Amino acid sequence: TEGDAEGFSDFVASEQDRRKICGFPCLYTLLRYLENSTGELLAHSHCKIDSSGSFVTYASLAFH
C-alpha cells in the first residue's frame, strides 16, 4: 500500500524469496509505474492449492 517499489524489492530479497512470489516482476513494475501513489487495501485472502500445504495469497488495492 505504500507504493514503494524499492522497499518491496528489498523486503523480498531480505527474505531470500522465502514466500516464492510468482508475480514479483509484474508487482515491482506496477509499483515503479505508480511511484508516489498510495494504495488502499480493498480485500485480502488466501487459498490452499494442494495437499502439501501450498497456498496462494491474493489482494486487491486501489491506488490514489
TARALIN-V944173 format. One record per pair of residues at least 24 apart in sequence whose ideal C-beta (glycine too) atoms are under 8 Angstrom apart, sorted by the first residue. I is the first residue (numbers start at 1). GAP is how many residues later the second one is. D is the distance in whole Angstrom. If there is no record, write none. Layout:
i=I gap=GAP d=D
i=I gap=GAP d=D
//
This chain:
i=1 gap=37 d=7
i=1 gap=38 d=4
i=1 gap=39 d=7
i=1 gap=40 d=6
i=1 gap=60 d=6
i=2 gap=36 d=7
i=2 gap=37 d=7
i=3 gap=28 d=6
i=3 gap=31 d=6
i=3 gap=32 d=7
i=3 gap=33 d=6
i=3 gap=34 d=4
i=3 gap=35 d=6
i=3 gap=36 d=6
i=3 gap=60 d=7
i=4 gap=27 d=7
i=5 gap=26 d=4
i=5 gap=27 d=5
i=5 gap=30 d=7
i=34 gap=29 d=5
i=37 gap=26 d=4
i=37 gap=27 d=6
i=38 gap=25 d=7
i=38 gap=26 d=6
i=39 gap=24 d=5
i=39 gap=25 d=8
i=40 gap=24 d=7
//
